[in-house]
């Protein structure tokens, strides 16, 4: 009788444990596959329109992993990947990573990859206006420790320093950090504290290929005059021209522009409001300007 009771109790415990596991998996799957809220959908549609999707034919879908896909009749798409805290991350046509999340008041909080944060509230029509996420001009100079410091008008500070392994450590005052290391073949690898990574390879003509963990592939070609052509596998194209003073002017195929030049005090000024120049290219141009 006692053996039968213990067997029955064990069987009940196993059954309850199995049901609990199944319930947990089902709940986890349900949470991740839940569609975004109406406010998030409104904001996503606004972003999709700004990215060139046809307003009249936009449709929105959520897959089993919680990824939201907006598409139009011309097969243009924009994807939002869901995070563990209910946030959604996307990369816009300029290659800038943005994270959006709805707060308790129904506002949309937008964060860019540099740590900048903007809260977007509904307008008088009950809709959302996309915020101006233009980046402020920044100045590059050496601090008292001999490290490069990049500081903008909004108080964002980024420091580039050499580490004991001969690589570079990049840190900002928003808690972001990344490390650039070089392998025995001269190729470089960039890893940040959020799990993202990029690999940079150079050919015999000093052209660069940058491949990151998000699937983006960028090529940087340099001509005999020092100009550069930057193209990625998402259709973005940036042309960088070097003027007679050694300064750089850049423009992309979306009508955006940027510049990197030295001021009268010898400091390097970066004016890239739309972020069309990625960090690897900026560091390369900073190195070139520092030689002048």
ABEGO torsion letter per residue (X at the ends): XAAAAAAAAAAAAAAAAAAAAAAAAAAAAAAAABBBBAAAAAAAAAAAAAAGBBAAABBBBBBAAGBBBBBBAAGBBBBBBBBAAGBBBBBBAAGBBBBBBBBAAGBBBBBBAAGBBBBBBBBAAGBBBBBBABBBBBBBBBBAAGBBBBBBAAGBBBBBBBBAAGBBBBBBAAGBBBBBBBBAAGBBBBBBAAGBBBBBBBBAAGBBBBBBAAGBBBBBBBBAAGBBBBBBAAGBBBBBBBBAAGBBBBBBAAGBBBBBBBBAAGBBBBBBAAGABBAAAAAAAAAAAAAX
